[in-house]
Amino acid sequence: MFSFDNTDKIITVSAIVSTYNAATFIKGCIEDLEQQTIADQMEIIVIDSASPQNEGEIVREMQAQYQNIRYLRTKQRETVYAAWNCGIKMARGRYITNANTDDRHRQDAFELMARTLDELPEVDLVYADLLITKTPNETYSSHTPAGIYEWPAWDRNILLDKGCFIGPQPMWRRSVHDLYGGFDAGYVTSGDYEFWLRISQLSRFQHIAQPPGLYLDRPDSIEHSNDLLKREENIRLRKRYKDAVRDGEITGLLHVER
């Protein structure tokens, strides 16, 4: 079971930023998050995965301006899912989201997603459509359109049979980690897909049919630069969860990260 950081301060959303070789993006990422309409109810947790670039220096400069930024540098490079786990253990918010350094948000994105979770207590995770750009460091309000991801309504069978459609900017209840632990740090590209399948055994998800996020489509991303590994990981994890459905079992409760 995860052990969480506690505080008397009321925090609605913990936004976890994992960074490695992302000095080009980190300042814009944090500025984007600080423009959220509920920024006063947020904490930003930056996990620097032993990056050789100067993200730490940039973050420390921004901490002088913003009081809600927390920073941790790991001793060695880790998978993004190991970094997320570090952030989750530090998190104090009711809700958690991952904020990729190169993605951006509409100013009310977190307010919309948190409100949806507030209004639907039976739902543990929300995901929304996304606008797409191919131009780095654009903002939601001023970007070059390159398409849109319009995800299907929630259906676990589609998630299991067709692939991951939750997208890169979901928000979920921190409490799910009490039951399922963290992300499997052994995955390089598909640890989020595995975790969504794991928690969806007992949890309900909710689609928000509008695009409050902006996704940067870049060929050198972890996802796009490891296509073969992604296929291999997806085959392995789908088999695990399809076997669980076949056998009528729930797998991965109180998961211990590798």
Backbone hydrogen bonds, N-H to C=O, Kabsch-Sander energy under -0.5 kcal/mol:
donor,donor_aa,acceptor,acceptor_aa,energy
2,F,177,H,-0.7
4,F,2,F,-0.6
5,D,89,K,-1.2
11,I,9,K,-0.7
12,T,41,Q,-2.5
13,V,41,Q,-1.5
14,S,95,Y,-2.7
15,A,13,V,-0.6
15,A,43,E,-2.7
16,I,14,S,-0.6
16,I,97,T,-2.9
17,V,15,A,-0.6
17,V,45,I,-3.1
18,S,16,I,-0.6
19,T,17,V,-0.5
19,T,47,I,-2.6
25,F,22,A,-1.4
26,I,22,A,-2.1
27,K,23,A,-0.5
29,C,25,F,-2.4
30,I,26,I,-2.3
31,E,27,K,-2.6
32,D,28,G,-2.2
33,L,29,C,-2.0
34,E,30,I,-2.5
35,Q,31,E,-0.8
35,Q,32,D,-0.8
36,Q,33,L,-1.6
37,T,107,Q,-2.5
39,A,36,Q,-1.9
41,Q,38,I,-2.3
42,M,39,A,-1.4
43,E,13,V,-1.9
44,I,68,N,-3.0
45,I,15,A,-2.7
45,I,43,E,-0.6
46,V,44,I,-0.7
46,V,70,R,-3.2
47,I,17,V,-3.1
47,I,45,I,-0.6
48,D,46,V,-0.7
48,D,72,L,-3.1
49,S,19,T,-2.2
49,S,47,I,-0.8
50,A,48,D,-2.2
58,I,54,N,-1.8
59,V,55,E,-3.0
60,R,56,G,-2.5
61,E,57,E,-1.8
62,M,58,I,-1.8
63,Q,59,V,-2.1
64,A,60,R,-0.9
65,Q,62,M,-1.0
66,Y,62,M,-2.7
69,I,66,Y,-0.5
70,R,44,I,-3.3
72,L,46,V,-2.5
74,T,48,D,-2.6
83,A,79,T,-2.0
84,W,80,V,-2.4
85,N,81,Y,-2.0
86,C,82,A,-1.8
87,G,83,A,-2.1
88,I,84,W,-2.9
89,K,85,N,-2.1
90,M,86,C,-1.2
91,A,87,G,-1.2
94,R,11,I,-1.2
95,Y,12,T,-2.5
96,I,172,W,-3.0
97,T,14,S,-2.2
98,N,170,P,-0.6
99,A,16,I,-3.0
100,N,98,N,-0.7
101,T,18,S,-0.5
103,D,100,N,-1.5
104,R,214,L,-2.4
106,R,212,P,-3.4
109,A,106,R,-2.2
112,L,108,D,-2.7
113,M,109,A,-2.3
114,A,110,F,-2.8
115,R,111,E,-2.3
116,T,112,L,-1.9
117,L,113,M,-1.9
118,D,114,A,-2.4
119,E,115,R,-2.5
120,L,116,T,-1.3
123,V,120,L,-2.2
124,D,204,R,-2.7
125,L,204,R,-1.0
126,V,171,M,-2.8
127,Y,206,Q,-2.1
129,D,208,I,-1.4
129,D,210,Q,-1.1
130,L,149,Y,-2.1
131,L,213,G,-2.8
132,I,147,G,-2.2
133,T,215,Y,-2.6
138,E,135,T,-0.9
139,T,142,S,-1.5
146,A,132,I,-2.5
147,G,132,I,-0.5
149,Y,130,L,-3.2
150,E,148,I,-0.7
151,W,149,Y,-0.7
158,I,155,D,-0.7
159,L,155,D,-1.8
160,L,156,R,-2.5
161,D,157,N,-2.6
162,K,158,I,-2.7
163,G,158,I,-1.1
171,M,126,V,-2.1
172,W,96,I,-2.5
173,R,124,D,-2.2
174,R,94,R,-2.7
176,V,173,R,-1.5
177,H,174,R,-1.8
178,D,175,S,-1.4
179,L,175,S,-0.7
179,L,176,V,-0.7
180,Y,176,V,-2.3
181,G,177,H,-1.7
185,A,183,F,-0.9
187,Y,184,D,-1.7
194,E,190,S,-2.5
195,F,191,G,-1.9
196,W,192,D,-2.6
197,L,193,Y,-2.2
198,R,194,E,-2.2
199,I,195,F,-2.8
200,S,196,W,-2.0
201,Q,198,R,-1.1
202,L,199,I,-1.4
203,S,199,I,-2.2
204,R,122,E,-0.6
206,Q,125,L,-2.0
208,I,127,Y,-2.9
209,A,207,H,-0.7
210,Q,208,I,-2.1
213,G,129,D,-0.7
214,L,104,R,-3.2
215,Y,131,L,-3.2
217,D,133,T,-2.9
217,D,215,Y,-0.7
218,R,216,L,-0.9
221,S,218,R,-1.5
225,S,221,S,-2.4
226,N,223,E,-0.7
227,D,224,H,-0.6
230,K,226,N,-2.6
231,R,227,D,-2.2
232,E,228,L,-2.2
233,E,229,L,-2.9
234,N,230,K,-2.6
235,I,231,R,-2.3
236,R,232,E,-1.9
237,L,233,E,-2.5
238,R,234,N,-2.5
239,K,235,I,-1.9
240,R,236,R,-1.7
241,Y,237,L,-2.0
242,K,238,R,-2.8
243,D,239,K,-2.5
244,A,240,R,-1.6
245,V,241,Y,-1.9
246,R,242,K,-2.6
247,D,243,D,-2.3
248,G,244,A,-0.6
248,G,245,V,-1.0
249,E,244,A,-2.8
251,T,249,E,-0.5
254,L,179,L,-4.1
255,H,252,G,-1.0
257,E,255,H,-0.6
